[in-house]
């Protein structure tokens, strides 16, 4: 792969509390760290970034506040608008004034739906200016943009010390037959009933809730522990430390897959249940999909999650979860595919 140092601007508007900022920061950091690109991240809300990456100001990515009105600035070689955010009109005019227009990408949301492969890398000319925008779709197949995964991910996972992690956060050593669960979710009316099921579980359940401000309420066989909001690197460690992970949105959804552990996905809810098609599409391609379907659909608004049946299936989910992670890791990651895509157009 040609690895020409490149100046890149990523634009991010924060819609979900953490997902948009999380994906953009992860991509920006990887392009800077692994490919030597000069990165500016333009973001309209710094608050989530301060939690996801408290040390962001000390790293190689230059973070800028995206304010209105837009202040004139130079234009990068690669311009990425995340999740169809609208670039400042003055910046687009600057793009068009360059002797050679930049590579302009719209980084889309992740989906396993069949149409993604046909739309990935499609181009759209600007209605007025001599500019071409390409649509870059993350995905699970060779015909998509792939998934974000750092080059050192597996080395970090192999070196992880679960006992030290538990001790750092004041957690006791895992009890015999304990089921350790992490919970990162949107508000969910199914949660109280699920916690009652955990309390009545025949095996000890230890629930870890990062960023939760609720008063821990342990009962029966359920022990609840609040953890601080964890930066991205530490959140990976939480996933590795648990037997089952409840995740939400896009960024934590992808990280749960790399962890190779059983997980439950709460998809970002959309009007008219439009998100259901994305949920079903992923279940259709995952090797453990049939064993996940009933519980996942209930957790995403389809009734009371059938915990006893799902708990009984957990031992059988371990192998297909790791198999899936291995299959995904065998292909190029999103950053490497994006770099190659851009370099081919910058030659």
C-alpha beads as a LAMMPS data file, in Angstrom:
LAMMPS data file: protein, C-alpha beads

347 atoms
346 bonds

1 atom types
1 bond types

-500.0 500.0 xlo xhi
-500.0 500.0 ylo yhi
-500.0 500.0 zlo zhi

Masses

1 110.0

Atoms # bond

1 1 1 0.000 0.000 0.000
2 1 1 1.220 3.510 -0.809
3 1 1 1.386 5.431 2.440
4 1 1 1.732 9.044 1.353
5 1 1 1.415 11.496 4.276
6 1 1 -1.865 13.333 3.785
7 1 1 -3.693 16.225 5.370
8 1 1 -7.225 15.195 6.382
9 1 1 -10.179 17.071 7.869
10 1 1 -12.967 15.118 9.594
11 1 1 -16.216 16.941 10.366
12 1 1 -18.479 15.637 13.120
13 1 1 -21.806 16.838 14.480
14 1 1 -22.792 15.154 17.723
15 1 1 -26.276 13.651 17.452
16 1 1 -26.057 10.640 19.742
17 1 1 -24.311 11.379 23.037
18 1 1 -21.171 9.380 22.268
19 1 1 -21.467 7.366 19.055
20 1 1 -20.714 10.032 16.462
21 1 1 -17.810 11.489 18.411
22 1 1 -16.551 8.017 19.298
23 1 1 -16.339 6.798 15.709
24 1 1 -14.790 10.035 14.446
25 1 1 -12.168 10.166 17.181
26 1 1 -11.250 6.520 16.715
27 1 1 -10.802 7.001 12.965
28 1 1 -8.877 10.254 13.341
29 1 1 -6.513 8.766 15.900
30 1 1 -5.840 5.681 13.807
31 1 1 -5.146 7.655 10.623
32 1 1 -2.691 9.834 12.540
33 1 1 -1.005 7.073 14.557
34 1 1 -0.742 4.349 11.944
35 1 1 -0.531 6.224 8.644
36 1 1 1.127 9.495 9.560
37 1 1 -1.734 11.590 8.275
38 1 1 -2.061 15.128 9.567
39 1 1 -5.516 15.219 11.130
40 1 1 -7.924 17.942 12.109
41 1 1 -11.169 16.890 13.762
42 1 1 -13.866 19.557 13.571
43 1 1 -16.551 18.814 16.161
44 1 1 -19.537 20.886 17.293
45 1 1 -19.660 19.531 20.863
46 1 1 -16.485 18.850 22.828
47 1 1 -18.226 17.310 25.860
48 1 1 -18.355 13.675 24.674
49 1 1 -14.777 13.834 23.430
50 1 1 -13.579 14.904 26.866
51 1 1 -15.007 11.678 28.261
52 1 1 -14.067 9.336 25.427
53 1 1 -10.501 10.613 25.138
54 1 1 -9.545 12.835 28.100
55 1 1 -6.028 13.224 26.682
56 1 1 -7.170 14.254 23.189
57 1 1 -5.297 17.568 23.336
58 1 1 -1.964 15.796 23.876
59 1 1 -2.183 13.505 20.863
60 1 1 -1.365 13.848 17.172
61 1 1 -4.924 14.872 16.213
62 1 1 -5.666 18.591 16.159
63 1 1 -9.171 19.050 17.556
64 1 1 -11.019 22.190 16.483
65 1 1 -14.376 23.536 17.629
66 1 1 -16.818 23.636 14.730
67 1 1 -18.526 26.935 15.304
68 1 1 -20.955 29.136 13.424
69 1 1 -20.333 31.347 11.618
70 1 1 -17.512 29.432 9.970
71 1 1 -14.087 31.039 10.130
72 1 1 -12.090 30.790 6.927
73 1 1 -9.459 28.079 6.876
74 1 1 -7.387 26.116 4.400
75 1 1 -8.752 22.931 2.867
76 1 1 -7.348 19.432 3.384
77 1 1 -6.370 16.795 0.803
78 1 1 -9.010 14.433 2.204
79 1 1 -12.300 15.716 3.590
80 1 1 -14.556 13.367 5.553
81 1 1 -18.044 14.388 6.553
82 1 1 -19.262 11.918 9.138
83 1 1 -22.773 10.544 8.922
84 1 1 -24.035 13.010 6.312
85 1 1 -23.315 16.131 8.350
86 1 1 -23.423 19.231 6.158
87 1 1 -20.071 20.919 5.592
88 1 1 -19.832 24.691 6.015
89 1 1 -20.684 26.331 2.705
90 1 1 -17.538 28.476 2.807
91 1 1 -15.373 25.390 3.295
92 1 1 -16.974 23.694 0.279
93 1 1 -16.230 26.789 -1.807
94 1 1 -12.603 26.551 -0.690
95 1 1 -12.533 22.908 -1.758
96 1 1 -13.669 23.894 -5.240
97 1 1 -10.987 26.569 -5.555
98 1 1 -8.114 24.135 -5.192
99 1 1 -6.221 23.321 -8.427
100 1 1 -6.885 19.690 -7.595
101 1 1 -10.077 19.038 -5.621
102 1 1 -9.742 17.003 -2.424
103 1 1 -11.001 13.472 -1.985
104 1 1 -14.415 14.053 -0.399
105 1 1 -16.018 11.215 1.546
106 1 1 -19.290 10.826 3.371
107 1 1 -18.608 8.252 6.093
108 1 1 -21.951 6.494 6.503
109 1 1 -23.517 4.556 9.367
110 1 1 -22.750 0.856 9.757
111 1 1 -25.243 -1.684 8.433
112 1 1 -25.290 -5.338 7.379
113 1 1 -28.142 -4.789 4.927
114 1 1 -27.680 -6.205 1.426
115 1 1 -27.826 -2.856 -0.357
116 1 1 -24.664 -1.576 1.384
117 1 1 -22.254 -3.357 -0.973
118 1 1 -23.945 -1.810 -4.011
119 1 1 -23.794 1.718 -2.581
120 1 1 -20.302 1.631 -1.105
121 1 1 -17.865 3.917 -2.956
122 1 1 -20.588 5.380 -5.188
123 1 1 -19.974 8.958 -6.231
124 1 1 -22.218 11.994 -6.389
125 1 1 -21.269 15.219 -8.230
126 1 1 -21.950 18.529 -6.559
127 1 1 -24.933 20.291 -8.102
128 1 1 -22.997 23.500 -8.768
129 1 1 -19.289 23.091 -8.109
130 1 1 -16.639 20.869 -9.758
131 1 1 -16.561 18.493 -6.804
132 1 1 -17.242 14.783 -6.441
133 1 1 -18.317 13.133 -3.187
134 1 1 -17.971 9.403 -2.516
135 1 1 -20.051 7.422 -0.039
136 1 1 -17.976 5.218 2.241
137 1 1 -19.999 2.531 4.017
138 1 1 -18.587 0.565 6.944
139 1 1 -19.610 -3.051 6.738
140 1 1 -18.928 -6.723 7.267
141 1 1 -18.034 -7.870 3.745
142 1 1 -15.164 -7.435 1.308
143 1 1 -17.363 -5.130 -0.784
144 1 1 -17.828 -2.644 2.056
145 1 1 -15.581 -0.229 3.912
146 1 1 -14.852 -2.679 6.740
147 1 1 -14.742 -1.999 10.485
148 1 1 -12.493 0.164 12.644
149 1 1 -9.785 -1.891 14.328
150 1 1 -6.349 -0.714 15.430
151 1 1 -3.239 -2.649 14.417
152 1 1 -2.264 -3.251 18.047
153 1 1 -5.714 -4.448 19.119
154 1 1 -4.955 -8.161 19.370
155 1 1 -1.651 -7.573 21.173
156 1 1 -3.466 -5.464 23.763
157 1 1 -6.168 -8.087 24.177
158 1 1 -3.642 -10.879 24.693
159 1 1 -1.736 -8.831 27.278
160 1 1 -4.851 -7.887 29.261
161 1 1 -4.902 -8.879 32.946
162 1 1 -8.505 -9.357 34.085
163 1 1 -7.560 -9.785 37.735
164 1 1 -5.647 -6.500 37.773
165 1 1 -8.568 -4.756 36.071
166 1 1 -11.007 -5.960 38.716
167 1 1 -8.674 -4.963 41.523
168 1 1 -8.175 -1.475 40.061
169 1 1 -11.910 -0.797 40.201
170 1 1 -12.452 -2.343 43.624
171 1 1 -14.174 -5.477 42.348
172 1 1 -13.701 -8.723 44.257
173 1 1 -12.192 -11.740 42.588
174 1 1 -14.735 -13.580 40.466
175 1 1 -16.790 -15.996 42.547
176 1 1 -17.165 -19.604 41.457
177 1 1 -19.582 -19.820 38.534
178 1 1 -19.993 -16.016 38.526
179 1 1 -21.405 -14.384 35.402
180 1 1 -19.842 -10.944 34.932
181 1 1 -21.918 -8.625 32.740
182 1 1 -21.253 -5.102 31.460
183 1 1 -24.234 -2.886 30.705
184 1 1 -23.987 0.169 28.429
185 1 1 -27.462 0.953 27.130
186 1 1 -30.014 3.542 26.210
187 1 1 -32.970 3.845 28.610
188 1 1 -34.820 0.533 28.306
189 1 1 -38.157 -0.379 29.925
190 1 1 -37.098 -4.042 29.841
191 1 1 -34.193 -3.475 32.243
192 1 1 -36.065 -3.697 35.598
193 1 1 -37.528 -7.097 34.723
194 1 1 -34.150 -8.296 33.493
195 1 1 -32.509 -7.224 36.754
196 1 1 -35.141 -9.146 38.677
197 1 1 -34.273 -12.208 36.602
198 1 1 -30.593 -11.723 37.418
199 1 1 -31.410 -11.445 41.113
200 1 1 -33.279 -14.758 40.903
201 1 1 -30.520 -16.420 38.867
202 1 1 -29.148 -19.718 40.229
203 1 1 -25.613 -18.435 39.573
204 1 1 -24.060 -15.201 40.892
205 1 1 -24.391 -12.251 38.509
206 1 1 -22.061 -9.262 38.831
207 1 1 -23.300 -6.286 36.808
208 1 1 -20.822 -3.539 35.852
209 1 1 -22.345 -0.247 34.713
210 1 1 -19.827 2.251 33.285
211 1 1 -20.864 5.864 33.634
212 1 1 -23.981 5.077 35.642
213 1 1 -25.121 7.592 38.250
214 1 1 -27.935 5.404 39.588
215 1 1 -27.664 4.106 43.127
216 1 1 -26.480 0.468 42.967
217 1 1 -29.226 -1.891 44.132
218 1 1 -27.967 -5.404 44.687
219 1 1 -30.390 -8.165 45.627
220 1 1 -30.494 -11.946 45.622
221 1 1 -27.737 -13.296 43.416
222 1 1 -27.233 -9.930 41.681
223 1 1 -24.411 -7.565 42.658
224 1 1 -24.394 -4.164 40.925
225 1 1 -21.283 -1.995 40.600
226 1 1 -21.067 1.467 39.068
227 1 1 -17.845 2.239 37.231
228 1 1 -16.634 5.634 36.046
229 1 1 -17.224 6.525 32.419
230 1 1 -14.377 4.752 30.672
231 1 1 -12.293 6.212 27.838
232 1 1 -12.278 4.163 24.650
233 1 1 -9.115 2.192 25.414
234 1 1 -10.327 1.283 28.903
235 1 1 -13.772 0.355 27.591
236 1 1 -12.122 -2.354 25.470
237 1 1 -10.701 -3.744 28.705
238 1 1 -14.135 -3.812 30.315
239 1 1 -15.446 -5.891 27.421
240 1 1 -12.542 -8.321 27.764
241 1 1 -13.131 -8.606 31.516
242 1 1 -16.777 -9.658 31.185
243 1 1 -18.544 -12.854 30.171
244 1 1 -21.442 -10.999 28.537
245 1 1 -21.602 -7.431 27.245
246 1 1 -24.650 -5.265 26.635
247 1 1 -23.723 -2.568 24.114
248 1 1 -25.508 0.151 22.203
249 1 1 -25.295 2.240 19.046
250 1 1 -22.362 1.698 16.686
251 1 1 -18.972 2.152 18.315
252 1 1 -19.462 -0.151 21.321
253 1 1 -21.295 -2.600 19.017
254 1 1 -18.151 -2.972 16.888
255 1 1 -15.865 -3.220 19.919
256 1 1 -18.008 -5.999 21.371
257 1 1 -17.516 -7.994 18.181
258 1 1 -13.739 -7.632 18.329
259 1 1 -13.802 -8.801 21.960
260 1 1 -15.068 -12.208 20.820
261 1 1 -17.446 -12.520 23.788
262 1 1 -21.229 -13.068 23.821
263 1 1 -22.975 -9.693 23.602
264 1 1 -26.390 -8.090 23.287
265 1 1 -26.868 -5.129 20.962
266 1 1 -29.304 -2.314 21.578
267 1 1 -29.584 -0.594 18.237
268 1 1 -30.203 3.154 18.066
269 1 1 -34.012 3.453 17.855
270 1 1 -35.493 5.168 14.809
271 1 1 -38.983 6.399 14.025
272 1 1 -41.338 3.792 12.628
273 1 1 -39.033 0.976 13.797
274 1 1 -36.787 1.620 10.794
275 1 1 -33.879 0.250 12.849
276 1 1 -35.439 -3.225 12.927
277 1 1 -34.245 -4.008 9.394
278 1 1 -30.635 -3.309 10.418
279 1 1 -30.989 -5.520 13.481
280 1 1 -32.454 -8.388 11.445
281 1 1 -29.797 -8.022 8.746
282 1 1 -26.988 -8.443 11.262
283 1 1 -28.631 -11.430 12.927
284 1 1 -28.969 -13.038 9.482
285 1 1 -25.204 -12.970 8.824
286 1 1 -23.823 -13.709 12.289
287 1 1 -23.046 -17.397 12.954
288 1 1 -24.731 -17.129 16.368
289 1 1 -27.703 -15.212 14.971
290 1 1 -30.375 -17.876 15.597
291 1 1 -29.341 -18.140 19.255
292 1 1 -29.383 -14.375 19.695
293 1 1 -32.570 -13.465 17.857
294 1 1 -35.273 -13.897 20.507
295 1 1 -33.371 -12.108 23.257
296 1 1 -32.066 -9.300 21.034
297 1 1 -35.481 -8.571 19.574
298 1 1 -37.043 -8.471 23.035
299 1 1 -34.282 -6.183 24.323
300 1 1 -34.980 -3.880 21.370
301 1 1 -38.628 -3.363 22.218
302 1 1 -40.153 -6.744 21.510
303 1 1 -41.293 -7.671 25.010
304 1 1 -39.694 -9.253 28.056
305 1 1 -36.198 -10.628 27.308
306 1 1 -36.234 -14.431 27.897
307 1 1 -33.266 -14.489 30.259
308 1 1 -33.374 -18.121 31.393
309 1 1 -33.275 -19.469 27.837
310 1 1 -30.575 -17.001 26.827
311 1 1 -28.449 -17.779 29.895
312 1 1 -28.638 -21.478 29.102
313 1 1 -27.382 -20.767 25.572
314 1 1 -24.350 -18.686 26.625
315 1 1 -21.811 -21.550 26.747
316 1 1 -22.687 -22.432 23.162
317 1 1 -22.248 -18.826 21.992
318 1 1 -18.585 -18.519 22.950
319 1 1 -17.167 -20.373 19.923
320 1 1 -19.232 -18.648 17.201
321 1 1 -18.528 -15.245 18.739
322 1 1 -14.778 -15.815 18.538
323 1 1 -15.147 -17.351 15.082
324 1 1 -16.923 -14.197 13.901
325 1 1 -14.225 -11.955 15.347
326 1 1 -11.527 -14.013 13.621
327 1 1 -13.327 -13.884 10.277
328 1 1 -13.676 -10.121 10.438
329 1 1 -10.053 -9.650 11.515
330 1 1 -8.847 -11.674 8.523
331 1 1 -9.878 -8.833 6.188
332 1 1 -8.612 -5.241 5.967
333 1 1 -9.888 -2.817 8.587
334 1 1 -11.800 0.363 7.765
335 1 1 -8.882 2.756 8.128
336 1 1 -6.638 0.758 5.784
337 1 1 -9.399 0.507 3.168
338 1 1 -10.090 4.214 3.453
339 1 1 -6.414 5.094 3.109
340 1 1 -6.058 2.933 0.012
341 1 1 -9.232 4.422 -1.488
342 1 1 -7.919 7.955 -0.990
343 1 1 -4.343 7.310 -2.103
344 1 1 -5.586 5.855 -5.398
345 1 1 -7.382 9.153 -6.038
346 1 1 -4.489 11.331 -4.920
347 1 1 -1.902 9.832 -7.267

Bonds

1 1 1 2
2 1 2 3
3 1 3 4
4 1 4 5
5 1 5 6
6 1 6 7
7 1 7 8
8 1 8 9
9 1 9 10
10 1 10 11
11 1 11 12
12 1 12 13
13 1 13 14
14 1 14 15
15 1 15 16
16 1 16 17
17 1 17 18
18 1 18 19
19 1 19 20
20 1 20 21
21 1 21 22
22 1 22 23
23 1 23 24
24 1 24 25
25 1 25 26
26 1 26 27
27 1 27 28
28 1 28 29
29 1 29 30
30 1 30 31
31 1 31 32
32 1 32 33
33 1 33 34
34 1 34 35
35 1 35 36
36 1 36 37
37 1 37 38
38 1 38 39
39 1 39 40
40 1 40 41
41 1 41 42
42 1 42 43
43 1 43 44
44 1 44 45
45 1 45 46
46 1 46 47
47 1 47 48
48 1 48 49
49 1 49 50
50 1 50 51
51 1 51 52
52 1 52 53
53 1 53 54
54 1 54 55
55 1 55 56
56 1 56 57
57 1 57 58
58 1 58 59
59 1 59 60
60 1 60 61
61 1 61 62
62 1 62 63
63 1 63 64
64 1 64 65
65 1 65 66
66 1 66 67
67 1 67 68
68 1 68 69
69 1 69 70
70 1 70 71
71 1 71 72
72 1 72 73
73 1 73 74
74 1 74 75
75 1 75 76
76 1 76 77
77 1 77 78
78 1 78 79
79 1 79 80
80 1 80 81
81 1 81 82
82 1 82 83
83 1 83 84
84 1 84 85
85 1 85 86
86 1 86 87
87 1 87 88
88 1 88 89
89 1 89 90
90 1 90 91
91 1 91 92
92 1 92 93
93 1 93 94
94 1 94 95
95 1 95 96
96 1 96 97
97 1 97 98
98 1 98 99
99 1 99 100
100 1 100 101
101 1 101 102
102 1 102 103
103 1 103 104
104 1 104 105
105 1 105 106
106 1 106 107
107 1 107 108
108 1 108 109
109 1 109 110
110 1 110 111
111 1 111 112
112 1 112 113
113 1 113 114
114 1 114 115
115 1 115 116
116 1 116 117
117 1 117 118
118 1 118 119
119 1 119 120
120 1 120 121
121 1 121 122
122 1 122 123
123 1 123 124
124 1 124 125
125 1 125 126
126 1 126 127
127 1 127 128
128 1 128 129
129 1 129 130
130 1 130 131
131 1 131 132
132 1 132 133
133 1 133 134
134 1 134 135
135 1 135 136
136 1 136 137
137 1 137 138
138 1 138 139
139 1 139 140
140 1 140 141
141 1 141 142
142 1 142 143
143 1 143 144
144 1 144 145
145 1 145 146
146 1 146 147
147 1 147 148
148 1 148 149
149 1 149 150
150 1 150 151
151 1 151 152
152 1 152 153
153 1 153 154
154 1 154 155
155 1 155 156
156 1 156 157
157 1 157 158
158 1 158 159
159 1 159 160
160 1 160 161
161 1 161 162
162 1 162 163
163 1 163 164
164 1 164 165
165 1 165 166
166 1 166 167
167 1 167 168
168 1 168 169
169 1 169 170
170 1 170 171
171 1 171 172
172 1 172 173
173 1 173 174
174 1 174 175
175 1 175 176
176 1 176 177
177 1 177 178
178 1 178 179
179 1 179 180
180 1 180 181
181 1 181 182
182 1 182 183
183 1 183 184
184 1 184 185
185 1 185 186
186 1 186 187
187 1 187 188
188 1 188 189
189 1 189 190
190 1 190 191
191 1 191 192
192 1 192 193
193 1 193 194
194 1 194 195
195 1 195 196
196 1 196 197
197 1 197 198
198 1 198 199
199 1 199 200
200 1 200 201
201 1 201 202
202 1 202 203
203 1 203 204
204 1 204 205
205 1 205 206
206 1 206 207
207 1 207 208
208 1 208 209
209 1 209 210
210 1 210 211
211 1 211 212
212 1 212 213
213 1 213 214
214 1 214 215
215 1 215 216
216 1 216 217
217 1 217 218
218 1 218 219
219 1 219 220
220 1 220 221
221 1 221 222
222 1 222 223
223 1 223 224
224 1 224 225
225 1 225 226
226 1 226 227
227 1 227 228
228 1 228 229
229 1 229 230
230 1 230 231
231 1 231 232
232 1 232 233
233 1 233 234
234 1 234 235
235 1 235 236
236 1 236 237
237 1 237 238
238 1 238 239
239 1 239 240
240 1 240 241
241 1 241 242
242 1 242 243
243 1 243 244
244 1 244 245
245 1 245 246
246 1 246 247
247 1 247 248
248 1 248 249
249 1 249 250
250 1 250 251
251 1 251 252
252 1 252 253
253 1 253 254
254 1 254 255
255 1 255 256
256 1 256 257
257 1 257 258
258 1 258 259
259 1 259 260
260 1 260 261
261 1 261 262
262 1 262 263
263 1 263 264
264 1 264 265
265 1 265 266
266 1 266 267
267 1 267 268
268 1 268 269
269 1 269 270
270 1 270 271
271 1 271 272
272 1 272 273
273 1 273 274
274 1 274 275
275 1 275 276
276 1 276 277
277 1 277 278
278 1 278 279
279 1 279 280
280 1 280 281
281 1 281 282
282 1 282 283
283 1 283 284
284 1 284 285
285 1 285 286
286 1 286 287
287 1 287 288
288 1 288 289
289 1 289 290
290 1 290 291
291 1 291 292
292 1 292 293
293 1 293 294
294 1 294 295
295 1 295 296
296 1 296 297
297 1 297 298
298 1 298 299
299 1 299 300
300 1 300 301
301 1 301 302
302 1 302 303
303 1 303 304
304 1 304 305
305 1 305 306
306 1 306 307
307 1 307 308
308 1 308 309
309 1 309 310
310 1 310 311
311 1 311 312
312 1 312 313
313 1 313 314
314 1 314 315
315 1 315 316
316 1 316 317
317 1 317 318
318 1 318 319
319 1 319 320
320 1 320 321
321 1 321 322
322 1 322 323
323 1 323 324
324 1 324 325
325 1 325 326
326 1 326 327
327 1 327 328
328 1 328 329
329 1 329 330
330 1 330 331
331 1 331 332
332 1 332 333
333 1 333 334
334 1 334 335
335 1 335 336
336 1 336 337
337 1 337 338
338 1 338 339
339 1 339 340
340 1 340 341
341 1 341 342
342 1 342 343
343 1 343 344
344 1 344 345
345 1 345 346
346 1 346 347
